[in-house]
Amino acid sequence: MSTTTSADGTTISFTATGEGRTVVIVNGALSTAADAGPLSDALTDAGFRAVVWDRRARGASGDHPDSTPKDEADDLAAVIDAAGGADAVLGHSSGAVLALYAAMRGVPTGALFLSEPPIDFDGSGFGDEMPERLQAFVDAGRPEEAVASFQREAIGLPAEMVEAGRASGQLAALAPLAQSTVYDTRLTLRLKQVDPTLLDVSASVTVLRGAQTFPFLLAASDRLASVMDGAELVVVPESVMHRPDPAATARVIAERLPEL
């Protein structure tokens, strides 16, 4: 495990494995670098150097009060710099939103592989007040309630499923990531009803989604690929219900990332 320092002084933890072209993985909500292990292993097996990292307020990384999407973009820039550059960035879910936002801000991501990004093009999702409500739960020492609200309102899980998670101890296990739910909602709100003119990035873009996934993510992935000039949509049958299949995802990247 290595560390780097983001622009605001926050310590960000990352790990690089393998040799070859460098692919930086950006996790989605309620996950840590450890959760990217299968993707990292598949990329390493495919001949890549894989970099996994804990986004701020997660795992071994630090945090800074009232962090913004810009801070998270700076975190990705710091990881890329510390890794010696990136040939590609693979982002999943909100991690795909972060990868795209960082590229829009000029972070040198290399090729972008965006897996099921939850971009709310139509503005039909949660409201602007949600980050403050989640922060209030965190500040009141009720992290499980922050996670539960995020799962119900941002992810769209049925209330009975969230309560089953509470009964099984899943909410308690996710409670240490509660602060990150505030940042994920701020990030996705930043690209809510995004103006297509803002999606002009210099990197090549591949949007990935499963054939079987949540309707909102299917629509968002297809819409993103259609409004970005030169973007390619790739349907990955092996990826089911918002879970990217590691081997199939690595194969897509290997087929599209030019040899150095």
Accessible surface in RSA format (square Angstrom, percent):
REM  Atomic radii and reference values for relative SASA: ProtOr
REM  Chains: A
REM  Algorithm: Lee & Richards
REM  Probe-radius: 1.40
REM  Slices: 20
REM RES _ NUM      All-atoms   Total-Side   Main-Chain    Non-polar    All polar
REM                ABS   REL    ABS   REL    ABS   REL    ABS   REL    ABS   REL
RES MET A   1   164.62  85.2  92.63  61.3  71.98 171.4  74.34  63.2  90.28 119.6
RES SER A   2    55.01  46.5  48.52  64.8   6.49  14.9  18.96  40.4  36.05  50.5
RES THR A   3    86.45  61.5  61.26  62.1  25.20  60.0  29.17  39.2  57.28  86.6
RES THR A   4    22.87  16.3  14.71  14.9   8.16  19.5   8.78  11.8  14.09  21.3
RES THR A   5    88.91  63.2  68.83  69.8  20.08  47.9  39.37  52.9  49.53  74.9
RES SER A   6     5.09   4.3   0.34   0.4   4.75  10.9   0.20   0.4   4.89   6.8
RES ALA A   7    86.06  79.1  38.67  59.7  47.39 107.8  52.02  73.3  34.04  90.2
RES ASP A   8    49.15  34.4  20.41  20.3  28.74  68.0  32.06  75.5  17.08  17.0
RES GLY A   9    49.84  61.5   0.00   N/A  49.84  61.5  27.19  74.6  22.65  50.7
RES THR A  10     7.42   5.3   0.92   0.9   6.50  15.5   6.73   9.0   0.69   1.0
RES THR A  11    61.34  43.6  58.78  59.6   2.56   6.1  29.75  40.0  31.59  47.7
RES ILE A  12     0.00   0.0   0.00   0.0   0.00   0.0   0.00   0.0   0.00   0.0
RES SER A  13     3.42   2.9   2.82   3.8   0.60   1.4   0.25   0.5   3.17   4.4
RES PHE A  14    16.29   8.2  14.01   8.7   2.28   5.9  16.29   9.9   0.00   0.0
RES THR A  15    47.07  33.5  44.87  45.5   2.21   5.3  33.73  45.3  13.34  20.2
RES ALA A  16    39.90  36.7  12.81  19.8  27.09  61.6  12.99  18.3  26.91  71.3
RES THR A  17    61.55  43.8  55.26  56.0   6.29  15.0  59.13  79.4   2.41   3.7
RES GLY A  18    34.15  42.1   0.00   N/A  34.15  42.1  12.45  34.2  21.70  48.6
RES GLU A  19   151.95  87.2 138.36 104.7  13.58  32.3  53.69 103.9  98.25  80.2
RES GLY A  20    49.49  61.0   0.00   N/A  49.49  61.0  29.54  81.1  19.95  44.7
RES ARG A  21    26.55  11.1  25.00  12.7   1.55   3.7   5.07   6.9  21.48  13.0
RES THR A  22    10.38   7.4  10.34  10.5   0.05   0.1   1.08   1.5   9.30  14.1
RES VAL A  23     0.00   0.0   0.00   0.0   0.00   0.0   0.00   0.0   0.00   0.0
RES VAL A  24     0.00   0.0   0.00   0.0   0.00   0.0   0.00   0.0   0.00   0.0
RES ILE A  25     2.66   1.5   1.58   1.2   1.08   2.6   1.58   1.1   1.08   2.9
RES VAL A  26     0.02   0.0   0.00   0.0   0.02   0.0   0.00   0.0   0.02   0.1
RES ASN A  27    13.77   9.5  10.83  10.5   2.94   7.1   6.41  15.4   7.35   7.1
RES GLY A  28     6.37   7.9   0.00   N/A   6.37   7.9   3.35   9.2   3.02   6.8
RES ALA A  29    27.74  25.5  10.56  16.3  17.18  39.1  10.56  14.9  17.18  45.5
RES LEU A  30    24.33  13.5  11.07   7.9  13.26  33.3  11.07   7.8  13.26  35.7
RES SER A  31    17.64  14.9  17.38  23.2   0.26   0.6  16.89  36.0   0.75   1.1
RES THR A  32    30.62  21.8  29.71  30.1   0.91   2.2  21.12  28.4   9.50  14.4
RES ALA A  33    18.02  16.6  16.50  25.5   1.52   3.5  16.89  23.8   1.13   3.0
RES ALA A  34    86.75  79.8  58.30  90.0  28.45  64.7  70.86  99.8  15.89  42.1
RES ASP A  35    90.25  63.2  64.38  64.1  25.88  61.2  22.30  52.5  67.95  67.8
RES ALA A  36     3.53   3.2   0.76   1.2   2.77   6.3   3.53   5.0   0.00   0.0
RES GLY A  37    24.39  30.1   0.00   N/A  24.39  30.1  24.39  66.9   0.00   0.0
RES PRO A  38    79.26  57.8  72.23  65.8   7.04  25.6  77.18  63.7   2.08  12.9
RES LEU A  39    18.23  10.2  17.99  12.9   0.24   0.6  17.99  12.6   0.24   0.6
RES SER A  40     8.14   6.9   8.14  10.9   0.00   0.0   2.99   6.4   5.15   7.2
RES ASP A  41    89.69  62.8  88.12  87.7   1.57   3.7  23.24  54.7  66.45  66.3
RES ALA A  42    14.63  13.5   6.89  10.6   7.74  17.6  11.85  16.7   2.79   7.4
RES LEU A  43     0.43   0.2   0.43   0.3   0.00   0.0   0.43   0.3   0.00   0.0
RES THR A  44    45.86  32.6  35.68  36.2  10.18  24.3  35.64  47.9  10.22  15.5
RES ASP A  45   127.35  89.2  88.90  88.5  38.45  90.9  32.60  76.7  94.76  94.5
RES ALA A  46    45.87  42.2  14.43  22.3  31.45  71.5  27.78  39.1  18.09  47.9
RES GLY A  47    42.49  52.4   0.00   N/A  42.49  52.4  32.01  87.8  10.48  23.5
RES PHE A  48     0.21   0.1   0.00   0.0   0.21   0.6   0.00   0.0   0.21   0.6
RES ARG A  49    63.03  26.5  63.03  32.1   0.00   0.0  16.14  22.1  46.88  28.4
RES ALA A  50     0.47   0.4   0.00   0.0   0.47   1.1   0.00   0.0   0.47   1.2
RES VAL A  51     0.00   0.0   0.00   0.0   0.00   0.0   0.00   0.0   0.00   0.0
RES VAL A  52    18.02  11.9  17.70  16.0   0.32   0.8  17.86  15.5   0.17   0.4
RES TRP A  53     3.36   1.3   0.48   0.2   2.88   6.8   0.39   0.2   2.97   4.8
RES ASP A  54     9.84   6.9   9.59   9.5   0.25   0.6   0.15   0.3   9.70   9.7
RES ARG A  55     1.76   0.7   0.77   0.4   0.98   2.3   0.57   0.8   1.19   0.7
RES ARG A  56     1.29   0.5   0.24   0.1   1.04   2.5   0.00   0.0   1.29   0.8
RES ALA A  57    14.22  13.1   0.80   1.2  13.42  30.5  10.35  14.6   3.87  10.2
RES ARG A  58     5.47   2.3   2.61   1.3   2.86   6.8   2.74   3.8   2.72   1.7
RES GLY A  59    57.01  70.3   0.00   N/A  57.01  70.3  25.18  69.1  31.83  71.3
RES ALA A  60    56.22  51.7  23.98  37.0  32.24  73.3  35.08  49.4  21.14  56.0
RES SER A  61    14.29  12.1   0.00   0.0  14.29  32.9   0.32   0.7  13.97  19.6
RES GLY A  62    27.37  33.8   0.00   N/A  27.37  33.8  26.54  72.8   0.83   1.8
RES ASP A  63    65.74  46.1  37.15  37.0  28.60  67.6  21.77  51.2  43.97  43.9
RES HIS A  64    79.97  43.7  79.29  55.1   0.68   1.7  50.99  52.6  28.97  33.7
RES PRO A  65   110.09  80.2  95.23  86.8  14.86  54.0 104.50  86.3   5.59  34.8
RES ASP A  66   102.57  71.8  86.73  86.3  15.84  37.4  29.92  70.4  72.65  72.4
RES SER A  67     1.10   0.9   0.36   0.5   0.74   1.7   0.78   1.7   0.32   0.5
RES THR A  68    60.15  42.8  57.25  58.0   2.90   6.9  56.02  75.2   4.13   6.2
RES PRO A  69    18.42  13.4  17.17  15.7   1.25   4.5  18.02  14.9   0.39   2.4
RES LYS A  70    91.97  44.9  91.22  56.0   0.74   1.8  64.31  57.9  27.66  29.5
RES ASP A  71    23.62  16.5  23.04  22.9   0.58   1.4   0.58   1.4  23.04  23.0
RES GLU A  72     2.86   1.6   2.86   2.2   0.00   0.0   0.56   1.1   2.30   1.9
RES ALA A  73     0.67   0.6   0.67   1.0   0.00   0.0   0.67   0.9   0.00   0.0
RES ASP A  74    27.90  19.5  25.28  25.2   2.62   6.2   2.82   6.6  25.08  25.0
RES ASP A  75     0.30   0.2   0.30   0.3   0.00   0.0   0.13   0.3   0.17   0.2
RES LEU A  76     0.00   0.0   0.00   0.0   0.00   0.0   0.00   0.0   0.00   0.0
RES ALA A  77    31.14  28.6  26.75  41.3   4.39  10.0  27.14  38.2   4.00  10.6
RES ALA A  78    14.96  13.8   6.36   9.8   8.59  19.5  14.20  20.0   0.76   2.0
RES VAL A  79     0.00   0.0   0.00   0.0   0.00   0.0   0.00   0.0   0.00   0.0
RES ILE A  80     3.67   2.1   3.67   2.7   0.00   0.0   3.67   2.6   0.00   0.0
RES ASP A  81   117.19  82.1 100.23  99.8  16.96  40.1  23.67  55.7  93.52  93.3
RES ALA A  82    47.96  44.1  11.45  17.7  36.50  83.0  21.28  30.0  26.68  70.7
RES ALA A  83     6.87   6.3   0.00   0.0   6.87  15.6   1.41   2.0   5.46  14.5
RES GLY A  84    72.49  89.4   0.00   N/A  72.49  89.4  36.40  99.9  36.08  80.8
RES GLY A  85    30.02  37.0   0.00   N/A  30.02  37.0  26.58  72.9   3.44   7.7
RES ALA A  86    20.14  18.5   0.00   0.0  20.14  45.8   1.56   2.2  18.57  49.2
RES ASP A  87    39.48  27.7  29.83  29.7   9.65  22.8   7.56  17.8  31.92  31.8
RES ALA A  88     0.00   0.0   0.00   0.0   0.00   0.0   0.00   0.0   0.00   0.0
RES VAL A  89     0.00   0.0   0.00   0.0   0.00   0.0   0.00   0.0   0.00   0.0
RES LEU A  90     1.73   1.0   1.69   1.2   0.04   0.1   1.69   1.2   0.04   0.1
RES GLY A  91     0.00   0.0   0.00   N/A   0.00   0.0   0.00   0.0   0.00   0.0
RES HIS A  92    28.07  15.3  27.88  19.4   0.19   0.5  23.30  24.0   4.77   5.6
RES SER A  93    15.07  12.7  15.07  20.1   0.00   0.0   2.58   5.5  12.49  17.5
RES SER A  94     4.44   3.8   4.44   5.9   0.00   0.0   4.44   9.5   0.00   0.0
RES GLY A  95     0.00   0.0   0.00   N/A   0.00   0.0   0.00   0.0   0.00   0.0
RES ALA A  96     0.11   0.1   0.00   0.0   0.11   0.3   0.00   0.0   0.11   0.3
RES VAL A  97     0.48   0.3   0.48   0.4   0.00   0.0   0.48   0.4   0.00   0.0
RES LEU A  98     0.00   0.0   0.00   0.0   0.00   0.0   0.00   0.0   0.00   0.0
RES ALA A  99     0.00   0.0   0.00   0.0   0.00   0.0   0.00   0.0   0.00   0.0
RES LEU A 100     0.26   0.1   0.26   0.2   0.00   0.0   0.26   0.2   0.00   0.0
RES TYR A 101     9.31   4.3   9.31   5.3   0.00   0.0   2.03   1.5   7.28   9.0
RES ALA A 102     0.00   0.0   0.00   0.0   0.00   0.0   0.00   0.0   0.00   0.0
RES ALA A 103    13.79  12.7   2.81   4.3  10.98  25.0   3.07   4.3  10.73  28.4
RES MET A 104    48.32  25.0  14.00   9.3  34.32  81.7  17.10  14.5  31.22  41.4
RES ARG A 105   116.22  48.8  78.04  39.8  38.18  90.9  20.18  27.6  96.05  58.2
RES GLY A 106    60.30  74.4   0.00   N/A  60.30  74.4  35.68  97.9  24.62  55.2
RES VAL A 107    18.70  12.3  10.92   9.9   7.78  18.8  13.29  11.5   5.41  14.7
RES PRO A 108    94.46  68.8  81.17  74.0  13.29  48.3  92.52  76.4   1.94  12.0
RES THR A 109     3.48   2.5   1.31   1.3   2.17   5.2   0.00   0.0   3.48   5.3
RES GLY A 110    29.58  36.5   0.00   N/A  29.58  36.5  23.79  65.3   5.78  13.0
RES ALA A 111    14.15  13.0   8.03  12.4   6.12  13.9   9.34  13.1   4.81  12.8
RES LEU A 112     0.56   0.3   0.00   0.0   0.56   1.4   0.00   0.0   0.56   1.5
RES PHE A 113     2.97   1.5   2.97   1.8   0.00   0.0   2.97   1.8   0.00   0.0
RES LEU A 114     0.09   0.1   0.09   0.1   0.00   0.0   0.09   0.1   0.00   0.0
RES SER A 115     6.17   5.2   6.17   8.2   0.00   0.0   1.28   2.7   4.88   6.8
RES GLU A 116     4.50   2.6   4.50   3.4   0.00   0.0   2.05   4.0   2.44   2.0
RES PRO A 117     0.36   0.3   0.36   0.3   0.00   0.0   0.36   0.3   0.00   0.0
RES PRO A 118    26.93  19.6  22.41  20.4   4.52  16.4  22.41  18.5   4.52  28.1
RES ILE A 119     2.62   1.5   0.02   0.0   2.60   6.3   1.63   1.2   0.98   2.7
RES ASP A 120    14.56  10.2  14.40  14.3   0.16   0.4  12.32  29.0   2.24   2.2
RES PHE A 121    19.66   9.8   6.87   4.3  12.79  33.3   6.87   4.2  12.79  36.6
RES ASP A 122   103.89  72.8  80.47  80.1  23.42  55.4  25.33  59.6  78.56  78.3
RES GLY A 123    25.93  32.0   0.00   N/A  25.93  32.0   1.09   3.0  24.84  55.6
RES SER A 124    93.81  79.3  56.12  74.9  37.69  86.8  46.35  98.7  47.46  66.5
RES GLY A 125    45.36  55.9   0.00   N/A  45.36  55.9  28.12  77.2  17.24  38.6
RES PHE A 126    38.07  19.0  24.94  15.4  13.14  34.2  35.46  21.5   2.61   7.5
RES GLY A 127    26.14  32.2   0.00   N/A  26.14  32.2  19.38  53.2   6.76  15.1
RES ASP A 128   108.03  75.7  95.01  94.6  13.02  30.8  37.42  88.1  70.60  70.4
RES GLU A 129    91.71  52.7  85.96  65.0   5.75  13.7  56.14 108.6  35.57  29.0
RES MET A 130     0.00   0.0   0.00   0.0   0.00   0.0   0.00   0.0   0.00   0.0
RES PRO A 131     3.70   2.7   3.70   3.4   0.00   0.0   3.70   3.1   0.00   0.0
RES GLU A 132   105.84  60.8  98.65  74.6   7.19  17.1  66.69 129.0  39.15  32.0
RES ARG A 133    85.51  35.9  80.15  40.9   5.35  12.7  59.44  81.2  26.06  15.8
RES LEU A 134     0.00   0.0   0.00   0.0   0.00   0.0   0.00   0.0   0.00   0.0
RES GLN A 135    37.85  21.2  37.85  27.7   0.00   0.0  25.20  53.6  12.64   9.6
RES ALA A 136    58.82  54.1  48.92  75.5   9.90  22.5  55.03  77.5   3.79  10.0
RES PHE A 137    48.40  24.2  47.90  29.7   0.50   1.3  48.36  29.3   0.04   0.1
RES VAL A 138    35.11  23.1  24.59  22.3  10.52  25.3  24.69  21.5  10.41  28.2
RES ASP A 139   109.60  76.8  71.15  70.8  38.45  90.9  33.67  79.2  75.94  75.7
RES ALA A 140    70.62  64.9  34.12  52.7  36.50  83.0  47.73  67.2  22.89  60.6
RES GLY A 141    58.90  72.6   0.00   N/A  58.90  72.6  32.22  88.4  26.68  59.8
RES ARG A 142   122.07  51.3 116.41  59.3   5.65  13.5  38.03  52.0  84.03  50.9
RES PRO A 143    45.25  33.0  45.25  41.2   0.00   0.0  45.25  37.4   0.00   0.0
RES GLU A 144    57.58  33.1  57.55  43.5   0.03   0.1  15.26  29.5  42.32  34.6
RES GLU A 145    40.05  23.0  40.04  30.3   0.01   0.0   7.06  13.7  32.99  26.9
RES ALA A 146     0.00   0.0   0.00   0.0   0.00   0.0   0.00   0.0   0.00   0.0
RES VAL A 147     0.00   0.0   0.00   0.0   0.00   0.0   0.00   0.0   0.00   0.0
RES ALA A 148     0.00   0.0   0.00   0.0   0.00   0.0   0.00   0.0   0.00   0.0
RES SER A 149     3.52   3.0   3.52   4.7   0.00   0.0   0.01   0.0   3.51   4.9
RES PHE A 150     9.30   4.7   9.30   5.8   0.00   0.0   9.30   5.6   0.00   0.0
RES GLN A 151     9.44   5.3   9.44   6.9   0.00   0.0   0.00   0.0   9.44   7.2
RES ARG A 152    81.39  34.2  68.92  35.1  12.47  29.7  21.79  29.8  59.60  36.1
RES GLU A 153    71.72  41.2  49.11  37.2  22.61  53.8  32.57  63.0  39.15  32.0
RES ALA A 154    31.92  29.4   3.90   6.0  28.02  63.7   4.15   5.8  27.78  73.6
RES ILE A 155    84.64  48.2  53.05  39.5  31.59  76.1  58.43  42.1  26.21  71.1
RES GLY A 156    53.73  66.3   0.00   N/A  53.73  66.3  26.06  71.5  27.67  62.0
RES LEU A 157    43.10  24.0  37.71  27.0   5.39  13.5  37.71  26.5   5.39  14.5
RES PRO A 158    60.98  44.4  49.31  45.0  11.67  42.4  60.98  50.3   0.00   0.0
RES ALA A 159    55.17  50.7  48.84  75.4   6.33  14.4  49.04  69.1   6.13  16.2
RES GLU A 160   129.69  74.5 117.77  89.1  11.92  28.4  67.97 131.5  61.72  50.4
RES MET A 161   103.82  53.8  95.96  63.5   7.85  18.7  85.82  73.0  17.99  23.8
RES VAL A 162     2.50   1.6   0.07   0.1   2.43   5.9   2.44   2.1   0.06   0.2
RES GLU A 163    79.28  45.5  74.60  56.4   4.68  11.2  48.31  93.4  30.97  25.3
RES ALA A 164    60.28  55.4  48.62  75.0  11.67  26.5  56.21  79.2   4.07  10.8
RES GLY A 165     6.62   8.2   0.00   N/A   6.62   8.2   5.96  16.3   0.66   1.5
RES ARG A 166    78.38  32.9  64.75  33.0  13.64  32.5  44.17  60.4  34.21  20.7
RES ALA A 167    94.68  87.1  51.89  80.1  42.79  97.3  63.37  89.2  31.30  82.9
RES SER A 168    89.98  76.0  46.64  62.2  43.35  99.9  52.30 111.4  37.69  52.8
RES GLY A 169    32.17  39.7   0.00   N/A  32.17  39.7  26.27  72.1   5.90  13.2
RES GLN A 170    94.94  53.1  88.32  64.5   6.62  15.8  24.65  52.5  70.29  53.3
RES LEU A 171     0.42   0.2   0.42   0.3   0.00   0.0   0.42   0.3   0.00   0.0
RES ALA A 172    54.42  50.0  42.04  64.9  12.37  28.1  42.91  60.4  11.50  30.5
RES ALA A 173    76.88  70.7  47.12  72.7  29.76  67.7  59.71  84.1  17.16  45.5
RES LEU A 174    33.00  18.4  33.00  23.6   0.00   0.0  33.00  23.2   0.00   0.0
RES ALA A 175    15.73  14.5  12.49  19.3   3.24   7.4  12.49  17.6   3.24   8.6
RES PRO A 176   105.64  77.0  72.61  66.2  33.03 120.1  86.16  71.1  19.48 121.1
RES LEU A 177    15.20   8.5  15.20  10.9   0.00   0.0  15.20  10.7   0.00   0.0
RES ALA A 178     2.86   2.6   2.69   4.1   0.17   0.4   2.69   3.8   0.17   0.5
RES GLN A 179    33.16  18.5  31.15  22.8   2.02   4.8  18.63  39.7  14.53  11.0
RES SER A 180     1.35   1.1   1.19   1.6   0.15   0.4   1.04   2.2   0.31   0.4
RES THR A 181     0.60   0.4   0.45   0.5   0.15   0.4   0.60   0.8   0.00   0.0
RES VAL A 182     0.00   0.0   0.00   0.0   0.00   0.0   0.00   0.0   0.00   0.0
RES TYR A 183     7.88   3.7   6.24   3.6   1.64   4.3   5.91   4.4   1.97   2.4
RES ASP A 184     2.18   1.5   1.78   1.8   0.40   0.9   1.67   3.9   0.50   0.5
RES THR A 185     0.43   0.3   0.23   0.2   0.20   0.5   0.43   0.6   0.00   0.0
RES ARG A 186    44.51  18.7  39.03  19.9   5.48  13.0  21.35  29.2  23.15  14.0
RES LEU A 187     0.00   0.0   0.00   0.0   0.00   0.0   0.00   0.0   0.00   0.0
RES THR A 188    19.94  14.2  16.59  16.8   3.34   8.0  16.49  22.1   3.45   5.2
RES LEU A 189    33.84  18.8  20.21  14.5  13.62  34.2  20.85  14.6  12.98  34.9
RES ARG A 190   116.31  48.8  99.83  50.9  16.48  39.2  34.30  46.9  82.02  49.7
RES LEU A 191     1.42   0.8   1.11   0.8   0.32   0.8   1.42   1.0   0.00   0.0
RES LYS A 192    46.40  22.6  31.34  19.2  15.06  35.9  17.68  15.9  28.72  30.6
RES GLN A 193   111.27  62.2  89.73  65.6  21.54  51.3  17.63  37.5  93.64  71.0
RES VAL A 194    14.46   9.5   2.99   2.7  11.47  27.6   7.94   6.9   6.51  17.7
RES ASP A 195    68.90  48.3  62.09  61.8   6.81  16.1  25.13  59.2  43.77  43.7
RES PRO A 196    69.14  50.4  61.00  55.6   8.14  29.6  61.00  50.4   8.14  50.6
RES THR A 197   106.84  76.0  82.34  83.5  24.50  58.4  82.66 111.0  24.18  36.6
RES LEU A 198    91.56  51.0  81.74  58.5   9.83  24.7  85.43  60.0   6.13  16.5
RES LEU A 199     4.30   2.4   0.00   0.0   4.30  10.8   0.67   0.5   3.63   9.8
RES ASP A 200   130.91  91.7 100.91 100.4  30.00  70.9  31.56  74.3  99.35  99.1
RES VAL A 201    22.33  14.7   1.40   1.3  20.93  50.4   5.64   4.9  16.69  45.3
RES SER A 202   128.78 108.8  81.75 109.1  47.04 108.4  57.60 122.7  71.18  99.7
RES ALA A 203    23.91  22.0   7.05  10.9  16.86  38.4  16.67  23.5   7.23  19.2
RES SER A 204    77.52  65.5  61.08  81.5  16.44  37.9  56.92 121.2  20.60  28.9
RES VAL A 205    10.93   7.2   5.18   4.7   5.74  13.8   5.24   4.6   5.69  15.4
RES THR A 206    10.32   7.3  10.30  10.4   0.02   0.1   0.00   0.0  10.32  15.6
RES VAL A 207     0.00   0.0   0.00   0.0   0.00   0.0   0.00   0.0   0.00   0.0
RES LEU A 208     5.28   2.9   5.28   3.8   0.00   0.0   5.28   3.7   0.00   0.0
RES ARG A 209    31.20  13.1  28.49  14.5   2.71   6.4   2.71   3.7  28.49  17.3
RES GLY A 210     0.03   0.0   0.00   N/A   0.03   0.0   0.00   0.0   0.03   0.1
RES ALA A 211    53.65  49.3  34.06  52.6  19.59  44.6  35.32  49.7  18.33  48.5
RES GLN A 212   115.11  64.4 109.26  79.8   5.85  13.9  32.64  69.5  82.46  62.5
RES THR A 213    13.71   9.8   0.03   0.0  13.68  32.6   0.03   0.0  13.68  20.7
RES PHE A 214    87.05  43.6  87.05  53.9   0.00   0.0  87.05  52.8   0.00   0.0
RES PRO A 215   111.15  81.0 103.29  94.2   7.86  28.6 107.91  89.1   3.24  20.2
RES PHE A 216    93.63  46.8  84.84  52.5   8.80  22.9  91.29  55.3   2.34   6.7
RES LEU A 217    11.62   6.5  11.62   8.3   0.00   0.0  11.62   8.2   0.00   0.0
RES LEU A 218    62.87  35.0  62.87  45.0   0.00   0.0  62.87  44.2   0.00   0.0
RES ALA A 219    59.65  54.8  51.43  79.4   8.22  18.7  56.95  80.2   2.70   7.2
RES ALA A 220     4.34   4.0   0.82   1.3   3.52   8.0   3.98   5.6   0.36   1.0
RES SER A 221     0.00   0.0   0.00   0.0   0.00   0.0   0.00   0.0   0.00   0.0
RES ASP A 222    45.68  32.0  41.22  41.0   4.47  10.6  22.01  51.8  23.67  23.6
RES ARG A 223    99.24  41.7  94.86  48.4   4.38  10.4  32.03  43.8  67.21  40.7
RES LEU A 224     0.00   0.0   0.00   0.0   0.00   0.0   0.00   0.0   0.00   0.0
RES ALA A 225    12.26  11.3   5.71   8.8   6.55  14.9   5.93   8.3   6.33  16.8
RES SER A 226    86.49  73.1  45.93  61.3  40.56  93.4  48.13 102.5  38.36  53.7
RES VAL A 227    41.75  27.5  22.01  19.9  19.74  47.6  27.70  24.1  14.05  38.1
RES MET A 228     9.50   4.9   3.97   2.6   5.53  13.2   5.51   4.7   3.99   5.3
RES ASP A 229   152.58 106.9 117.65 117.1  34.93  82.6  42.24  99.4 110.34 110.0
RES GLY A 230    82.14 101.3   0.00   N/A  82.14 101.3  44.13 121.1  38.01  85.1
RES ALA A 231    21.81  20.1   0.10   0.2  21.71  49.4   0.34   0.5  21.47  56.9
RES GLU A 232    72.18  41.4  68.22  51.6   3.96   9.4  34.80  67.3  37.38  30.5
RES LEU A 233    62.72  34.9  37.50  26.8  25.22  63.4  37.50  26.3  25.22  67.9
RES VAL A 234    18.47  12.2  15.39  13.9   3.09   7.4  18.47  16.1   0.00   0.0
RES VAL A 235    61.98  40.8  43.42  39.3  18.56  44.7  43.42  37.7  18.56  50.3
RES VAL A 236     4.80   3.2   3.63   3.3   1.17   2.8   4.80   4.2   0.00   0.0
RES PRO A 237    90.43  65.9  78.49  71.6  11.94  43.4  78.75  65.0  11.68  72.6
RES GLU A 238    81.06  46.5  59.42  45.0  21.64  51.5  44.07  85.2  36.99  30.2
RES SER A 239     7.74   6.5   7.33   9.8   0.40   0.9   5.94  12.6   1.80   2.5
RES VAL A 240    62.91  41.4  59.69  54.0   3.22   7.8  59.76  51.9   3.16   8.6
RES MET A 241    82.70  42.8  76.66  50.7   6.03  14.4  65.85  56.0  16.85  22.3
RES HIS A 242    42.31  23.1  34.72  24.1   7.59  19.4  31.61  32.6  10.69  12.4
RES ARG A 243   185.97  78.1 181.73  92.6   4.24  10.1  56.55  77.3 129.42  78.4
RES PRO A 244    30.62  22.3  20.10  18.3  10.52  38.2  21.63  17.9   8.99  55.9
RES ASP A 245    40.75  28.5  36.84  36.7   3.90   9.2   4.35  10.2  36.40  36.3
RES PRO A 246    40.01  29.2  40.00  36.5   0.02   0.1  40.00  33.0   0.02   0.1
RES ALA A 247    68.43  62.9  60.87  93.9   7.56  17.2  63.19  89.0   5.24  13.9
RES ALA A 248     1.01   0.9   0.69   1.1   0.33   0.7   0.69   1.0   0.33   0.9
RES THR A 249     2.34   1.7   2.34   2.4   0.00   0.0   0.71   1.0   1.63   2.5
RES ALA A 250     3.33   3.1   3.21   5.0   0.12   0.3   3.25   4.6   0.09   0.2
RES ARG A 251   111.76  46.9 106.33  54.2   5.43  12.9  54.63  74.7  57.13  34.6
RES VAL A 252     7.59   5.0   7.59   6.9   0.00   0.0   7.59   6.6   0.00   0.0
RES ILE A 253     0.00   0.0   0.00   0.0   0.00   0.0   0.00   0.0   0.00   0.0
RES ALA A 254    41.33  38.0  24.74  38.2  16.58  37.7  24.99  35.2  16.34  43.3
RES GLU A 255   115.76  66.5  75.63  57.2  40.13  95.5  42.33  81.9  73.43  59.9
RES ARG A 256    79.85  33.5  55.28  28.2  24.57  58.5  27.71  37.9  52.14  31.6
RES LEU A 257    11.24   6.3   6.13   4.4   5.12  12.9   6.44   4.5   4.80  12.9
RES PRO A 258    99.97  72.9  85.36  77.8  14.61  53.1  97.47  80.5   2.50  15.6
RES GLU A 259   142.37  81.7 117.23  88.7  25.14  59.9  58.44 113.0  83.93  68.5
RES LEU A 260   162.45  90.5  96.84  69.3  65.62 165.0 127.03  89.2  35.43  95.3
END  Absolute sums over single chains surface
CHAIN  1 A    10820.0       7798.3       3021.7       6126.9       4693.0
END  Absolute sums over all chains
TOTAL         10820.0       7798.3       3021.7       6126.9       4693.0
